Amino acid sequence: MSRARVVGIVMDGNGRWADLRGLPRTEGHRQGSRALFRAVEAAICHGVEHLFLFAFSTENWRRPAEEVSFLMDLLSKNLSLQRARVLELGVRFHAIGRLTALPAALRESIRRLEAASAGCGVVNVYLAVNYGGRAEIVDAARAACRVGGADALDENSLERHLYAPDAPDLDLLIRTAGERRVSNFMLWQAAYAELVFLPVLWPDFSHVHFDAAMSEFSRRRRRFGALGD
């Protein structure tokens, strides 16, 4: 059986979770932040080496200003408050995306946690903030052209300028809340990823759901474009 070493998760369903309970959407995001750590712990149990978590997309700026402001503040506070837990788990933390557009307080929280966890090696966790798969490819292509010129641009030179160039391509992409699309997440790295869609809303995500996704992955036969049955 194959094992997924590189996993991405589109953490979807916070708003619907809150709506179903008659609660503010902000409460859904707050509960969703707790589910994030359950996913990290489950990934560690399964020996995942790289875990990518889609927290805020380049399109999410179109949400109501109050919701966006809450999310930015929630992310900043959690990165600071959960530092001890991150280090205890052995998580090396990274943030990917167009980070310069984020509020200063959030950028500082990211910088501090990345520095504090630099020596950790149990699992690499990448929080995608102000992230878009198309934006990443554009940014990588521009950077590669600045270094070697447009004529030298190829897959290898572009890959060296992705947001997380040292991470392998995704083995498994999980999406919650029953939606069956990738929503502009890890478009380059997910070229041959196995896709698993779960009906659970993100705040209810647990080890059981991660286990189910990994079990489904283990039953897949990956061909990478080769002929097969």
Contacts in CASP RR format, 6 or more apart in sequence:
PFRMAT RR
TARGET T0000
AUTHOR 0000-0000-0000
METHOD contacts of the structure
MODEL  1
MSRARVVGIVMDGNGRWADLRGLPRTEGHRQGSRALFRAVEAAICHGVEH
LFLFAFSTENWRRPAEEVSFLMDLLSKNLSLQRARVLELGVRFHAIGRLT
ALPAALRESIRRLEAASAGCGVVNVYLAVNYGGRAEIVDAARAACRVGGA
DALDENSLERHLYAPDAPDLDLLIRTAGERRVSNFMLWQAAYAELVFLPV
LWPDFSHVHFDAAMSEFSRRRRRFGALGD
1 218 0 8 1.000
1 219 0 8 1.000
2 171 0 8 1.000
2 217 0 8 1.000
2 218 0 8 1.000
2 220 0 8 1.000
2 222 0 8 1.000
3 46 0 8 1.000
3 47 0 8 1.000
3 214 0 8 1.000
3 217 0 8 1.000
3 218 0 8 1.000
4 46 0 8 1.000
4 48 0 8 1.000
4 171 0 8 1.000
4 172 0 8 1.000
4 194 0 8 1.000
4 214 0 8 1.000
4 217 0 8 1.000
5 47 0 8 1.000
5 48 0 8 1.000
5 49 0 8 1.000
5 50 0 8 1.000
5 168 0 8 1.000
5 171 0 8 1.000
6 48 0 8 1.000
6 49 0 8 1.000
6 50 0 8 1.000
6 52 0 8 1.000
6 167 0 8 1.000
6 168 0 8 1.000
6 169 0 8 1.000
6 170 0 8 1.000
6 171 0 8 1.000
6 172 0 8 1.000
6 189 0 8 1.000
7 43 0 8 1.000
7 48 0 8 1.000
7 50 0 8 1.000
7 51 0 8 1.000
7 52 0 8 1.000
7 170 0 8 1.000
7 171 0 8 1.000
7 172 0 8 1.000
7 173 0 8 1.000
7 174 0 8 1.000
8 51 0 8 1.000
8 52 0 8 1.000
8 53 0 8 1.000
8 54 0 8 1.000
8 170 0 8 1.000
8 172 0 8 1.000
8 173 0 8 1.000
8 174 0 8 1.000
8 185 0 8 1.000
8 186 0 8 1.000
8 193 0 8 1.000
9 39 0 8 1.000
9 51 0 8 1.000
9 52 0 8 1.000
9 53 0 8 1.000
9 54 0 8 1.000
9 173 0 8 1.000
9 174 0 8 1.000
9 175 0 8 1.000
9 176 0 8 1.000
10 54 0 8 1.000
10 173 0 8 1.000
10 174 0 8 1.000
10 175 0 8 1.000
10 176 0 8 1.000
10 179 0 8 1.000
10 182 0 8 1.000
10 183 0 8 1.000
10 185 0 8 1.000
11 32 0 8 1.000
11 35 0 8 1.000
11 36 0 8 1.000
11 39 0 8 1.000
11 53 0 8 1.000
11 54 0 8 1.000
11 55 0 8 1.000
11 176 0 8 1.000
11 202 0 8 1.000
11 205 0 8 1.000
12 175 0 8 1.000
12 176 0 8 1.000
12 177 0 8 1.000
12 178 0 8 1.000
12 179 0 8 1.000
12 183 0 8 1.000
12 201 0 8 1.000
12 202 0 8 1.000
13 176 0 8 1.000
13 177 0 8 1.000
13 201 0 8 1.000
13 202 0 8 1.000
13 203 0 8 1.000
14 25 0 8 1.000
14 28 0 8 1.000
14 29 0 8 1.000
14 31 0 8 1.000
14 32 0 8 1.000
14 201 0 8 1.000
14 202 0 8 1.000
14 203 0 8 1.000
15 25 0 8 1.000
15 28 0 8 1.000
15 29 0 8 1.000
16 177 0 8 1.000
16 201 0 8 1.000
17 28 0 8 1.000
17 31 0 8 1.000
17 32 0 8 1.000
17 201 0 8 1.000
17 202 0 8 1.000
17 203 0 8 1.000
17 204 0 8 1.000
18 24 0 8 1.000
18 25 0 8 1.000
18 26 0 8 1.000
18 27 0 8 1.000
18 28 0 8 1.000
18 31 0 8 1.000
19 25 0 8 1.000
20 201 0 8 1.000
21 27 0 8 1.000
25 67 0 8 1.000
26 67 0 8 1.000
26 70 0 8 1.000
26 74 0 8 1.000
28 203 0 8 1.000
29 67 0 8 1.000
29 70 0 8 1.000
29 71 0 8 1.000
29 74 0 8 1.000
30 74 0 8 1.000
31 203 0 8 1.000
32 202 0 8 1.000
32 203 0 8 1.000
32 205 0 8 1.000
33 74 0 8 1.000
33 78 0 8 1.000
34 203 0 8 1.000
35 202 0 8 1.000
35 203 0 8 1.000
35 204 0 8 1.000
35 205 0 8 1.000
35 206 0 8 1.000
36 53 0 8 1.000
37 82 0 8 1.000
37 85 0 8 1.000
38 205 0 8 1.000
38 206 0 8 1.000
38 207 0 8 1.000
38 210 0 8 1.000
39 51 0 8 1.000
39 53 0 8 1.000
39 205 0 8 1.000
39 210 0 8 1.000
40 51 0 8 1.000
40 89 0 8 1.000
40 91 0 8 1.000
40 123 0 8 1.000
40 125 0 8 1.000
41 89 0 8 1.000
41 207 0 8 1.000
42 206 0 8 1.000
42 207 0 8 1.000
42 210 0 8 1.000
42 211 0 8 1.000
43 51 0 8 1.000
43 123 0 8 1.000
43 125 0 8 1.000
43 210 0 8 1.000
44 89 0 8 1.000
44 122 0 8 1.000
44 123 0 8 1.000
45 207 0 8 1.000
46 210 0 8 1.000
46 211 0 8 1.000
46 214 0 8 1.000
47 123 0 8 1.000
48 123 0 8 1.000
49 123 0 8 1.000
49 124 0 8 1.000
50 123 0 8 1.000
50 124 0 8 1.000
50 126 0 8 1.000
50 164 0 8 1.000
50 167 0 8 1.000
50 168 0 8 1.000
51 123 0 8 1.000
51 124 0 8 1.000
51 125 0 8 1.000
51 126 0 8 1.000
52 96 0 8 1.000
52 126 0 8 1.000
52 128 0 8 1.000
52 164 0 8 1.000
52 167 0 8 1.000
52 170 0 8 1.000
52 186 0 8 1.000
52 189 0 8 1.000
53 125 0 8 1.000
53 126 0 8 1.000
53 127 0 8 1.000
53 128 0 8 1.000
54 128 0 8 1.000
54 131 0 8 1.000
54 183 0 8 1.000
54 185 0 8 1.000
55 75 0 8 1.000
55 127 0 8 1.000
55 128 0 8 1.000
55 129 0 8 1.000
55 131 0 8 1.000
56 71 0 8 1.000
56 75 0 8 1.000
56 128 0 8 1.000
56 129 0 8 1.000
56 130 0 8 1.000
56 131 0 8 1.000
57 128 0 8 1.000
57 130 0 8 1.000
57 131 0 8 1.000
57 132 0 8 1.000
57 183 0 8 1.000
57 184 0 8 1.000
57 185 0 8 1.000
58 98 0 8 1.000
58 130 0 8 1.000
58 131 0 8 1.000
58 132 0 8 1.000
58 135 0 8 1.000
58 184 0 8 1.000
59 132 0 8 1.000
59 184 0 8 1.000
60 68 0 8 1.000
60 71 0 8 1.000
61 68 0 8 1.000
61 130 0 8 1.000
72 102 0 8 1.000
72 103 0 8 1.000
72 105 0 8 1.000
72 106 0 8 1.000
73 105 0 8 1.000
75 106 0 8 1.000
75 109 0 8 1.000
75 127 0 8 1.000
75 129 0 8 1.000
76 103 0 8 1.000
76 105 0 8 1.000
76 106 0 8 1.000
76 108 0 8 1.000
76 109 0 8 1.000
77 109 0 8 1.000
79 93 0 8 1.000
79 106 0 8 1.000
79 109 0 8 1.000
79 110 0 8 1.000
79 112 0 8 1.000
79 113 0 8 1.000
80 109 0 8 1.000
80 112 0 8 1.000
80 113 0 8 1.000
83 112 0 8 1.000
83 113 0 8 1.000
83 116 0 8 1.000
86 93 0 8 1.000
86 113 0 8 1.000
86 116 0 8 1.000
86 117 0 8 1.000
86 120 0 8 1.000
87 116 0 8 1.000
87 117 0 8 1.000
87 120 0 8 1.000
89 122 0 8 1.000
89 123 0 8 1.000
90 117 0 8 1.000
90 120 0 8 1.000
90 121 0 8 1.000
90 122 0 8 1.000
90 123 0 8 1.000
91 117 0 8 1.000
91 120 0 8 1.000
91 121 0 8 1.000
91 122 0 8 1.000
91 123 0 8 1.000
91 124 0 8 1.000
91 125 0 8 1.000
92 117 0 8 1.000
92 118 0 8 1.000
92 119 0 8 1.000
92 120 0 8 1.000
92 121 0 8 1.000
92 122 0 8 1.000
92 123 0 8 1.000
92 124 0 8 1.000
92 125 0 8 1.000
93 113 0 8 1.000
93 114 0 8 1.000
93 117 0 8 1.000
93 120 0 8 1.000
93 125 0 8 1.000
93 127 0 8 1.000
94 114 0 8 1.000
94 124 0 8 1.000
94 125 0 8 1.000
94 126 0 8 1.000
94 127 0 8 1.000
94 164 0 8 1.000
95 110 0 8 1.000
95 114 0 8 1.000
95 126 0 8 1.000
95 127 0 8 1.000
95 128 0 8 1.000
95 129 0 8 1.000
96 126 0 8 1.000
96 127 0 8 1.000
96 128 0 8 1.000
96 129 0 8 1.000
96 131 0 8 1.000
96 136 0 8 1.000
96 163 0 8 1.000
96 164 0 8 1.000
97 128 0 8 1.000
97 129 0 8 1.000
97 130 0 8 1.000
97 131 0 8 1.000
97 132 0 8 1.000
97 135 0 8 1.000
97 136 0 8 1.000
97 163 0 8 1.000
98 130 0 8 1.000
98 131 0 8 1.000
98 135 0 8 1.000
98 139 0 8 1.000
99 107 0 8 1.000
99 110 0 8 1.000
99 129 0 8 1.000
99 130 0 8 1.000
100 107 0 8 1.000
101 130 0 8 1.000
102 110 0 8 1.000
102 129 0 8 1.000
102 130 0 8 1.000
106 129 0 8 1.000
110 127 0 8 1.000
110 129 0 8 1.000
124 167 0 8 1.000
126 163 0 8 1.000
126 164 0 8 1.000
126 167 0 8 1.000
128 185 0 8 1.000
131 163 0 8 1.000
131 185 0 8 1.000
132 184 0 8 1.000
132 185 0 8 1.000
133 184 0 8 1.000
133 185 0 8 1.000
133 186 0 8 1.000
133 187 0 8 1.000
133 188 0 8 1.000
134 184 0 8 1.000
134 187 0 8 1.000
136 162 0 8 1.000
136 163 0 8 1.000
136 187 0 8 1.000
136 188 0 8 1.000
137 158 0 8 1.000
137 187 0 8 1.000
137 188 0 8 1.000
139 161 0 8 1.000
139 163 0 8 1.000
140 158 0 8 1.000
140 159 0 8 1.000
140 161 0 8 1.000
140 162 0 8 1.000
140 163 0 8 1.000
140 188 0 8 1.000
141 153 0 8 1.000
141 158 0 8 1.000
141 161 0 8 1.000
143 161 0 8 1.000
144 152 0 8 1.000
144 153 0 8 1.000
144 157 0 8 1.000
144 158 0 8 1.000
144 160 0 8 1.000
144 161 0 8 1.000
145 153 0 8 1.000
147 157 0 8 1.000
147 161 0 8 1.000
148 157 0 8 1.000
158 188 0 8 1.000
159 165 0 8 1.000
159 188 0 8 1.000
162 188 0 8 1.000
162 189 0 8 1.000
167 189 0 8 1.000
169 188 0 8 1.000
169 189 0 8 1.000
169 190 0 8 1.000
169 191 0 8 1.000
169 192 0 8 1.000
169 193 0 8 1.000
170 186 0 8 1.000
170 189 0 8 1.000
170 190 0 8 1.000
170 193 0 8 1.000
171 193 0 8 1.000
171 194 0 8 1.000
171 217 0 8 1.000
172 193 0 8 1.000
172 194 0 8 1.000
172 196 0 8 1.000
172 213 0 8 1.000
172 214 0 8 1.000
172 217 0 8 1.000
173 182 0 8 1.000
173 185 0 8 1.000
173 186 0 8 1.000
173 190 0 8 1.000
173 193 0 8 1.000
173 194 0 8 1.000
173 195 0 8 1.000
173 196 0 8 1.000
174 196 0 8 1.000
174 197 0 8 1.000
174 198 0 8 1.000
174 210 0 8 1.000
174 213 0 8 1.000
175 181 0 8 1.000
175 182 0 8 1.000
175 183 0 8 1.000
175 195 0 8 1.000
175 196 0 8 1.000
175 197 0 8 1.000
175 198 0 8 1.000
176 198 0 8 1.000
176 199 0 8 1.000
176 200 0 8 1.000
176 201 0 8 1.000
176 202 0 8 1.000
176 205 0 8 1.000
176 209 0 8 1.000
177 198 0 8 1.000
177 199 0 8 1.000
177 200 0 8 1.000
177 201 0 8 1.000
177 202 0 8 1.000
178 197 0 8 1.000
178 198 0 8 1.000
178 199 0 8 1.000
179 197 0 8 1.000
180 197 0 8 1.000
182 190 0 8 1.000
182 195 0 8 1.000
186 193 0 8 1.000
192 222 0 8 1.000
192 224 0 8 1.000
192 225 0 8 1.000
194 216 0 8 1.000
194 217 0 8 1.000
194 220 0 8 1.000
194 222 0 8 1.000
196 213 0 8 1.000
196 216 0 8 1.000
196 217 0 8 1.000
198 205 0 8 1.000
198 209 0 8 1.000
198 212 0 8 1.000
198 213 0 8 1.000
200 209 0 8 1.000
221 229 0 8 1.000
END
